[in-house]
Amino acid sequence: MPETPPAFRAALEKAAAAPMRAQVERWAAVNSGSRNLAGLAAMADLLADAFAALPGEIALREATPVDAIDPAGQHVTQEHGRNLHLTVRPHAPVQLLLTGHMDTVFGAEHPFQSLTLREGAILNGPGVADMKGGLAIMLAALSAVEAGPLRERLGYAVVINSDEEVGSPGSAALIAEAARGKMAALTYEPSLLPDGTL
């Protein structure tokens, strides 16, 4: 295997040193079920603080109002949480979109609320894989990009939405807006193969 060029070594070391496990543990301790607006607000604030370590402009954007029918058959507006939107070097020659979501399928009343270690090393908890772990990896990867030699050539937008588990109705317009003009889009939700490969 060829040796990593020195110019990229600092970037890889930056990613390897990222506090990903601690971030996942902190984030997974916050119930951010798709309908738990208080939990989503807390999660959005935590993510905004974490992603503020990157350059660029960061904002928590309100969800687009969504019409719905409640259990009584009444027309209502369904509320969703704020969505994180980060834009870095929008005029760089290569533009990417990175997406993820902060909501989970486990609401505030669901019994699955705590973190445990399985087999001594596997972190198990609400949203750990889907997808707070992916958000920690995304942040570590972008921090590595910022420490690397190609950063000035690369611009990117990050959208972390609050309503993916219910179909992204309140964030679809933001995602579409952020995707315009991008060369590629990457979503950091893991796909686990039987051998453990992500």
C-alpha positions as CSV (number, residue, x, y, z in Angstrom):
1,M,0.0,0.0,0.0
2,P,1.5,3.4,-1.0
3,E,2.4,5.8,1.8
4,T,0.0,8.8,2.4
5,P,1.5,12.0,0.9
6,P,2.6,14.4,3.7
7,A,0.2,17.0,2.5
8,F,-2.8,14.7,3.2
9,R,-1.4,13.3,6.5
10,A,-2.6,16.2,8.6
11,A,-6.1,15.9,7.2
12,L,-6.3,12.2,8.0
13,E,-4.9,12.8,11.5
14,K,-7.5,15.5,12.0
15,A,-10.3,13.1,11.1
16,A,-8.9,10.3,13.3
17,A,-8.7,12.7,16.3
18,A,-12.3,13.9,16.0
19,P,-14.4,13.1,19.1
20,M,-16.9,11.1,17.1
21,R,-17.9,8.7,19.8
22,A,-18.4,11.4,22.4
23,Q,-20.5,13.4,20.0
24,V,-22.7,10.4,19.2
25,E,-23.2,9.6,22.8
26,R,-24.2,13.2,23.6
27,W,-26.5,13.5,20.6
28,A,-28.1,10.2,21.0
29,A,-29.0,11.1,24.6
30,V,-31.3,13.8,23.2
31,N,-34.6,12.4,22.1
32,S,-35.2,13.9,18.7
33,G,-38.1,11.9,17.4
34,S,-39.7,13.5,14.3
35,R,-42.7,14.9,16.3
36,N,-40.7,15.9,19.4
37,L,-40.3,19.6,18.6
38,A,-38.5,20.4,21.9
39,G,-36.0,17.6,21.4
40,L,-35.4,18.6,17.8
41,A,-34.8,22.2,18.9
42,A,-32.2,21.0,21.4
43,M,-30.6,18.7,18.8
44,A,-30.5,21.5,16.2
45,D,-28.7,23.8,18.7
46,L,-26.2,21.0,19.5
47,L,-25.5,20.4,15.8
48,A,-25.2,24.1,15.1
49,D,-22.6,24.4,17.9
50,A,-20.6,21.4,16.5
51,F,-20.8,22.4,12.8
52,A,-19.8,26.0,13.7
53,A,-16.2,24.7,13.9
54,L,-16.3,24.7,10.1
55,P,-15.9,27.9,8.1
56,G,-18.8,29.4,6.2
57,E,-22.3,30.6,7.0
58,I,-24.5,28.5,9.3
59,A,-28.2,28.9,9.8
60,L,-31.1,27.1,11.5
61,R,-33.9,27.4,8.9
62,E,-37.5,27.0,9.7
63,A,-39.4,24.2,8.0
64,T,-41.9,24.9,5.2
65,P,-45.4,24.7,6.6
66,V,-47.0,21.4,5.8
67,D,-50.8,20.8,5.5
68,A,-52.1,17.6,7.2
69,I,-55.3,15.9,8.4
70,D,-55.4,15.2,12.1
71,P,-56.9,12.0,13.7
72,A,-60.3,13.8,14.0
73,G,-60.3,14.6,10.3
74,Q,-59.5,18.3,10.7
75,H,-57.2,20.2,8.4
76,V,-54.1,21.3,10.4
77,T,-50.6,22.7,9.8
78,Q,-48.1,20.0,10.8
79,E,-45.1,21.6,12.5
80,H,-41.5,20.4,12.0
81,G,-38.2,21.3,13.6
82,R,-35.6,23.7,12.2
83,N,-33.1,22.5,9.6
84,L,-29.4,23.2,9.8
85,H,-27.9,24.7,6.6
86,L,-24.2,25.4,6.3
87,T,-22.6,26.9,3.2
88,V,-18.9,26.9,2.7
89,R,-17.0,28.5,-0.2
90,P,-20.0,28.7,-2.6
91,H,-17.8,30.0,-5.4
92,A,-15.1,27.3,-5.3
93,P,-14.8,25.3,-8.6
94,V,-16.0,22.0,-7.1
95,Q,-19.4,22.1,-5.3
96,L,-20.8,19.3,-3.2
97,L,-23.9,18.8,-1.1
98,L,-23.8,16.7,2.1
99,T,-27.0,15.7,3.8
100,G,-28.2,14.0,6.9
101,H,-31.0,14.1,9.4
102,M,-31.3,14.8,13.1
103,D,-34.7,13.2,13.7
104,T,-35.2,9.5,14.8
105,V,-38.1,7.1,14.7
106,F,-38.1,6.9,18.5
107,G,-40.5,9.5,19.9
108,A,-40.4,10.9,23.5
109,E,-42.8,8.2,24.8
110,H,-41.0,5.3,23.2
111,P,-39.2,3.0,25.7
112,F,-36.0,2.9,23.7
113,Q,-34.3,6.0,25.2
114,S,-30.9,5.0,26.6
115,L,-27.4,4.1,25.3
116,T,-25.8,0.7,26.1
117,L,-22.7,-1.1,25.0
118,R,-23.3,-4.5,23.4
119,E,-20.6,-7.1,23.3
120,G,-18.4,-4.6,25.2
121,A,-17.7,-2.3,22.2
122,I,-20.9,-1.8,20.1
123,L,-22.8,1.4,21.0
124,N,-26.5,0.8,20.9
125,G,-29.0,3.6,21.3
126,P,-31.8,5.6,19.6
127,G,-30.4,7.2,16.5
128,V,-26.9,6.0,16.9
129,A,-26.7,4.5,13.4
130,D,-29.7,6.3,11.9
131,M,-28.1,8.7,11.8
132,K,-26.3,10.6,14.5
133,G,-23.2,8.4,14.0
134,G,-23.3,9.5,10.3
135,L,-23.4,13.2,11.3
136,A,-20.3,12.7,13.5
137,I,-18.5,11.1,10.5
138,M,-19.6,13.9,8.2
139,L,-18.3,16.5,10.6
140,A,-15.0,14.7,11.0
141,A,-14.6,14.3,7.2
142,L,-15.3,18.0,6.6
143,S,-12.8,19.0,9.4
144,A,-10.3,16.8,7.6
145,V,-11.1,18.6,4.3
146,E,-10.5,21.9,6.0
147,A,-7.1,20.7,7.2
148,G,-6.2,19.4,3.7
149,P,-4.4,20.9,0.7
150,L,-7.4,20.9,-1.6
151,R,-9.8,22.9,0.6
152,E,-9.8,26.1,-1.5
153,R,-11.0,24.1,-4.6
154,L,-13.9,22.6,-2.7
155,G,-17.1,24.3,-1.7
156,Y,-20.0,22.6,0.0
157,A,-23.4,22.9,1.5
158,V,-24.6,20.8,4.5
159,V,-28.3,20.3,5.1
160,I,-29.3,18.4,8.3
161,N,-33.1,18.1,8.3
162,S,-35.5,17.5,11.1
163,D,-38.1,15.5,9.3
164,E,-36.5,12.7,7.2
165,E,-38.2,9.9,9.1
166,V,-41.6,11.3,8.1
167,G,-40.6,11.9,4.4
168,S,-39.0,15.3,4.6
169,P,-42.1,17.4,3.8
170,G,-40.9,20.5,5.6
171,S,-37.3,20.4,4.4
172,A,-37.7,19.2,0.8
173,A,-37.5,22.7,-0.6
174,L,-34.4,23.5,1.3
175,I,-32.7,20.3,0.1
176,A,-33.7,21.1,-3.5
177,E,-32.3,24.6,-3.2
178,A,-29.1,23.4,-1.6
179,A,-28.6,20.8,-4.4
180,R,-28.7,23.3,-7.3
181,G,-25.4,23.5,-9.1
182,K,-23.7,20.7,-7.1
183,M,-21.5,18.2,-8.7
184,A,-22.5,15.4,-6.3
185,A,-24.5,14.8,-3.2
186,L,-23.5,12.5,-0.3
187,T,-25.7,11.3,2.5
188,Y,-24.0,9.9,5.6
189,E,-26.6,7.4,6.6
190,P,-24.9,4.0,7.0
191,S,-25.8,0.9,5.0
192,L,-24.6,-2.0,6.9
193,L,-23.5,-5.1,5.0
194,P,-23.5,-8.6,6.7
195,D,-19.7,-8.4,7.2
196,G,-20.0,-5.1,9.1
197,T,-18.8,-3.0,6.2
198,L,-20.4,0.4,5.9
